[in-house]
Amino acid sequence: MPKWYTMFEDNADGFSMMRVSFALVVLTVMINWSWVNFNKKEITAFPDNAVALITALAGAKVVQRFGEKDTTDTTTKS
């Protein structure tokens, strides 16, 4: 497997849908923004709603990660 592939894996060696969706949204926004800038032949401001969407996805990932505390740890100190 290529190394870039591992950034989309979760702890169970499956795909993390949050990471995949975040990457797809960022890629789509960047391609569309670049295309608009290319056609206008000037640098336009980055759309506020795109910044809000990317921030919301990143924040959701932080909340999800915080909620994934490992509750299966059964080791006890003797």
N, C-alpha and C positions, 0 to 999 in steps of 0.2 A: 504494500500500500504506500502511496506517496505521503510525504509528511504533511502536506496541506490538508489532507483528508482527516487527519486526527483532530484538527481543531473543531470539527463538527460532531465528534463523538462525545457521548455522555459517559458517566461512570460505569454503565452496564454494557459498554462497547456497541451501543446502538446510536442512531442519529438523535441529536438534540434538536428538536423541532424549533425551539426558541432561537438557537444559534443559526440554523438554516434560514429561518424566516428573517432574522436580523440581517444576515448577509445578503439575502435576496432584495430586501427593501433598500439597503444602502447601495447595492449595485444598480438597482433600477433607478433610484433617485440620481445617482451620480451620472449614469448614462444619459438620462433625460435632461439634466441640467447642462451637461456638456454639449448635447445636441442643440439645445436652445441657444447657448452661447455661440456655438459655431455658426448657426443660421443667422443670428443677429449681428455677428462679427463684433461683439463687445462682451465684456464680462458683466453679467447681471448679478443681482443680489441672490444669495441662496434662499430658497423659499422658506418662510417661517413655519408653514405647516409641515414641511419635510423635516425641519429641525425638531419640531414637536413630536412627530411620529418616531423618529430615531431615538430621541430622548426617552419617550414612553416605552419603547421596546427594550432599551438598555436598563431602564428602571425596573421593568417587569422581570428581567433576567436577574437583577440583584435581589429582588424580593423572592423570586422562585428559588434562587440559590440559598438564601437565608432560611427558607422554609424546608430545605432538604437536609436537615440535621440527621445524622446517622443514628437511628434509634435501634439498630440491630446490634450495637456493641454490647456484648454480654460479659465482658471481662470484668472481674471484680478484684479488688486488692485484698490479699489475705494477710 
